[in-house]
Amino acid sequence: MDDYMSKEEYREMRNAVLRGILTSAALILFTIFIVYVVL
């Protein structure tokens, strides 16, 4: 169980997931902002 995933790998994966979520949220907010301004 220990060598299945090291802490570094887990941390990198978690950071990648968080970055992806933040990017998605930013894109959604940006799209809503553009639609709100245009319409």
TIPA-761786 format. One record per atom (N, C-alpha, C): residue number from 1; atom name; x, y, z negated. Coordinates in nm, 2 decimals. Atoms other than C-alpha are relative to their C-alpha. Layout:
BEGIN
<node><num>NUM</num><atome>CA</atome><east>X</east><north>Y</north><up>Z</up></node>
...
This chain:
BEGIN
<node><num>1</num><atome>N</atome><east>0.08</east><north>-0.12</north><up>0.00</up></node>
<node><num>1</num><atome>CA</atome><east>0.00</east><north>0.00</north><up>0.00</up></node>
<node><num>1</num><atome>C</atome><east>0.09</east><north>0.13</north><up>0.00</up></node>
<node><num>2</num><atome>N</atome><east>-0.09</east><north>-0.11</north><up>0.01</up></node>
<node><num>2</num><atome>CA</atome><east>0.29</east><north>0.23</north><up>-0.08</up></node>
<node><num>2</num><atome>C</atome><east>0.05</east><north>0.05</north><up>0.14</up></node>
<node><num>3</num><atome>N</atome><east>-0.07</east><north>-0.04</north><up>-0.13</up></node>
<node><num>3</num><atome>CA</atome><east>0.46</east><north>0.21</north><up>0.26</up></node>
<node><num>3</num><atome>C</atome><east>-0.10</east><north>0.01</north><up>0.12</up></node>
<node><num>4</num><atome>N</atome><east>0.10</east><north>-0.02</north><up>-0.11</up></node>
<node><num>4</num><atome>CA</atome><east>0.13</east><north>0.23</north><up>0.46</up></node>
<node><num>4</num><atome>C</atome><east>0.01</east><north>0.14</north><up>0.05</up></node>
<node><num>5</num><atome>N</atome><east>-0.01</east><north>-0.14</north><up>-0.05</up></node>
<node><num>5</num><atome>CA</atome><east>0.15</east><north>0.61</north><up>0.47</up></node>
<node><num>5</num><atome>C</atome><east>0.07</east><north>0.08</north><up>-0.11</up></node>
<node><num>6</num><atome>N</atome><east>-0.08</east><north>-0.08</north><up>0.10</up></node>
<node><num>6</num><atome>CA</atome><east>0.41</east><north>0.82</north><up>0.30</up></node>
<node><num>6</num><atome>C</atome><east>-0.07</east><north>0.14</north><up>-0.03</up></node>
<node><num>7</num><atome>N</atome><east>0.06</east><north>-0.13</north><up>0.04</up></node>
<node><num>7</num><atome>CA</atome><east>0.32</east><north>1.15</north><up>0.13</up></node>
<node><num>7</num><atome>C</atome><east>0.02</east><north>0.10</north><up>0.11</up></node>
<node><num>8</num><atome>N</atome><east>-0.03</east><north>-0.10</north><up>-0.11</up></node>
<node><num>8</num><atome>CA</atome><east>0.49</east><north>1.35</north><up>0.41</up></node>
<node><num>8</num><atome>C</atome><east>-0.10</east><north>-0.02</north><up>0.12</up></node>
<node><num>9</num><atome>N</atome><east>0.09</east><north>0.02</north><up>-0.11</up></node>
<node><num>9</num><atome>CA</atome><east>0.29</east><north>1.18</north><up>0.68</up></node>
<node><num>9</num><atome>C</atome><east>-0.14</east><north>0.04</north><up>-0.03</up></node>
<node><num>10</num><atome>N</atome><east>0.13</east><north>-0.04</north><up>0.04</up></node>
<node><num>10</num><atome>CA</atome><east>-0.03</east><north>1.23</north><up>0.48</up></node>
<node><num>10</num><atome>C</atome><east>-0.02</east><north>0.15</north><up>0.00</up></node>
<node><num>11</num><atome>N</atome><east>0.00</east><north>-0.14</north><up>0.00</up></node>
<node><num>11</num><atome>CA</atome><east>0.05</east><north>1.59</north><up>0.43</up></node>
<node><num>11</num><atome>C</atome><east>-0.01</east><north>0.06</north><up>0.14</up></node>
<node><num>12</num><atome>N</atome><east>0.00</east><north>-0.05</north><up>-0.14</up></node>
<node><num>12</num><atome>CA</atome><east>0.12</east><north>1.65</north><up>0.80</up></node>
<node><num>12</num><atome>C</atome><east>-0.13</east><north>-0.03</north><up>0.06</up></node>
<node><num>13</num><atome>N</atome><east>0.13</east><north>0.03</north><up>-0.06</up></node>
<node><num>13</num><atome>CA</atome><east>-0.20</east><north>1.47</north><up>0.90</up></node>
<node><num>13</num><atome>C</atome><east>-0.11</east><north>0.09</north><up>-0.05</up></node>
<node><num>14</num><atome>N</atome><east>0.10</east><north>-0.08</north><up>0.06</up></node>
<node><num>14</num><atome>CA</atome><east>-0.40</east><north>1.67</north><up>0.65</up></node>
<node><num>14</num><atome>C</atome><east>0.01</east><north>0.15</north><up>0.06</up></node>
<node><num>15</num><atome>N</atome><east>-0.02</east><north>-0.13</north><up>-0.06</up></node>
<node><num>15</num><atome>CA</atome><east>-0.25</east><north>2.00</north><up>0.78</up></node>
<node><num>15</num><atome>C</atome><east>-0.05</east><north>0.01</north><up>0.14</up></node>
<node><num>16</num><atome>N</atome><east>0.04</east><north>0.00</north><up>-0.14</up></node>
<node><num>16</num><atome>CA</atome><east>-0.32</east><north>1.90</north><up>1.14</up></node>
<node><num>16</num><atome>C</atome><east>-0.16</east><north>0.01</north><up>0.00</up></node>
<node><num>17</num><atome>N</atome><east>0.15</east><north>0.00</north><up>0.00</up></node>
<node><num>17</num><atome>CA</atome><east>-0.69</east><north>1.83</north><up>1.05</up></node>
<node><num>17</num><atome>C</atome><east>-0.05</east><north>0.14</north><up>-0.05</up></node>
<node><num>18</num><atome>N</atome><east>0.04</east><north>-0.13</north><up>0.05</up></node>
<node><num>18</num><atome>CA</atome><east>-0.72</east><north>2.16</north><up>0.85</up></node>
<node><num>18</num><atome>C</atome><east>0.02</east><north>0.10</north><up>0.11</up></node>
<node><num>19</num><atome>N</atome><east>-0.03</east><north>-0.10</north><up>-0.11</up></node>
<node><num>19</num><atome>CA</atome><east>-0.56</east><north>2.35</north><up>1.14</up></node>
<node><num>19</num><atome>C</atome><east>-0.11</east><north>-0.01</north><up>0.11</up></node>
<node><num>20</num><atome>N</atome><east>0.10</east><north>0.02</north><up>-0.10</up></node>
<node><num>20</num><atome>CA</atome><east>-0.81</east><north>2.19</north><up>1.38</up></node>
<node><num>20</num><atome>C</atome><east>-0.13</east><north>0.05</north><up>-0.04</up></node>
<node><num>21</num><atome>N</atome><east>0.13</east><north>-0.06</north><up>0.05</up></node>
<node><num>21</num><atome>CA</atome><east>-1.11</east><north>2.28</north><up>1.16</up></node>
<node><num>21</num><atome>C</atome><east>0.00</east><north>0.15</north><up>0.01</up></node>
<node><num>22</num><atome>N</atome><east>-0.01</east><north>-0.15</north><up>0.00</up></node>
<node><num>22</num><atome>CA</atome><east>-0.99</east><north>2.64</north><up>1.13</up></node>
<node><num>22</num><atome>C</atome><east>-0.01</east><north>0.05</north><up>0.14</up></node>
<node><num>23</num><atome>N</atome><east>0.00</east><north>-0.05</north><up>-0.14</up></node>
<node><num>23</num><atome>CA</atome><east>-0.93</east><north>2.67</north><up>1.50</up></node>
<node><num>23</num><atome>C</atome><east>-0.14</east><north>-0.01</north><up>0.06</up></node>
<node><num>24</num><atome>N</atome><east>0.14</east><north>0.02</north><up>-0.04</up></node>
<node><num>24</num><atome>CA</atome><east>-1.28</east><north>2.53</north><up>1.57</up></node>
<node><num>24</num><atome>C</atome><east>-0.09</east><north>0.11</north><up>-0.06</up></node>
<node><num>25</num><atome>N</atome><east>0.08</east><north>-0.11</north><up>0.07</up></node>
<node><num>25</num><atome>CA</atome><east>-1.44</east><north>2.77</north><up>1.32</up></node>
<node><num>25</num><atome>C</atome><east>0.03</east><north>0.13</north><up>0.06</up></node>
<node><num>26</num><atome>N</atome><east>-0.04</east><north>-0.13</north><up>-0.06</up></node>
<node><num>26</num><atome>CA</atome><east>-1.25</east><north>3.06</north><up>1.47</up></node>
<node><num>26</num><atome>C</atome><east>-0.06</east><north>0.02</north><up>0.14</up></node>
<node><num>27</num><atome>N</atome><east>0.06</east><north>0.00</north><up>-0.13</up></node>
<node><num>27</num><atome>CA</atome><east>-1.36</east><north>2.97</north><up>1.82</up></node>
<node><num>27</num><atome>C</atome><east>-0.15</east><north>0.02</north><up>0.00</up></node>
<node><num>28</num><atome>N</atome><east>0.14</east><north>-0.02</north><up>0.01</up></node>
<node><num>28</num><atome>CA</atome><east>-1.72</east><north>2.94</north><up>1.71</up></node>
<node><num>28</num><atome>C</atome><east>-0.04</east><north>0.14</north><up>-0.04</up></node>
<node><num>29</num><atome>N</atome><east>0.03</east><north>-0.14</north><up>0.04</up></node>
<node><num>29</num><atome>CA</atome><east>-1.72</east><north>3.27</north><up>1.53</up></node>
<node><num>29</num><atome>C</atome><east>0.03</east><north>0.10</north><up>0.11</up></node>
<node><num>30</num><atome>N</atome><east>-0.03</east><north>-0.09</north><up>-0.12</up></node>
<node><num>30</num><atome>CA</atome><east>-1.55</east><north>3.44</north><up>1.83</up></node>
<node><num>30</num><atome>C</atome><east>-0.11</east><north>-0.01</north><up>0.10</up></node>
<node><num>31</num><atome>N</atome><east>0.11</east><north>0.01</north><up>-0.10</up></node>
<node><num>31</num><atome>CA</atome><east>-1.82</east><north>3.30</north><up>2.06</up></node>
<node><num>31</num><atome>C</atome><east>-0.12</east><north>0.07</north><up>-0.05</up></node>
<node><num>32</num><atome>N</atome><east>0.12</east><north>-0.06</north><up>0.06</up></node>
<node><num>32</num><atome>CA</atome><east>-2.10</east><north>3.41</north><up>1.83</up></node>
<node><num>32</num><atome>C</atome><east>0.02</east><north>0.16</north><up>0.01</up></node>
<node><num>33</num><atome>N</atome><east>-0.02</east><north>-0.15</north><up>0.00</up></node>
<node><num>33</num><atome>CA</atome><east>-1.94</east><north>3.76</north><up>1.81</up></node>
<node><num>33</num><atome>C</atome><east>-0.01</east><north>0.05</north><up>0.14</up></node>
<node><num>34</num><atome>N</atome><east>0.01</east><north>-0.04</north><up>-0.14</up></node>
<node><num>34</num><atome>CA</atome><east>-1.91</east><north>3.78</north><up>2.19</up></node>
<node><num>34</num><atome>C</atome><east>-0.14</east><north>0.01</north><up>0.04</up></node>
<node><num>35</num><atome>N</atome><east>0.14</east><north>0.01</north><up>-0.04</up></node>
<node><num>35</num><atome>CA</atome><east>-2.27</east><north>3.67</north><up>2.24</up></node>
<node><num>35</num><atome>C</atome><east>-0.08</east><north>0.12</north><up>-0.07</up></node>
<node><num>36</num><atome>N</atome><east>0.07</east><north>-0.11</north><up>0.08</up></node>
<node><num>36</num><atome>CA</atome><east>-2.39</east><north>3.92</north><up>1.97</up></node>
<node><num>36</num><atome>C</atome><east>0.03</east><north>0.14</north><up>0.07</up></node>
<node><num>37</num><atome>N</atome><east>-0.04</east><north>-0.13</north><up>-0.06</up></node>
<node><num>37</num><atome>CA</atome><east>-2.20</east><north>4.21</north><up>2.14</up></node>
<node><num>37</num><atome>C</atome><east>-0.06</east><north>0.01</north><up>0.14</up></node>
<node><num>38</num><atome>N</atome><east>0.05</east><north>0.00</north><up>-0.14</up></node>
<node><num>38</num><atome>CA</atome><east>-2.30</east><north>4.12</north><up>2.49</up></node>
<node><num>38</num><atome>C</atome><east>-0.15</east><north>0.01</north><up>0.01</up></node>
<node><num>39</num><atome>N</atome><east>0.15</east><north>0.00</north><up>0.00</up></node>
<node><num>39</num><atome>CA</atome><east>-2.67</east><north>4.06</north><up>2.41</up></node>
<node><num>39</num><atome>C</atome><east>-0.04</east><north>0.10</north><up>-0.11</up></node>
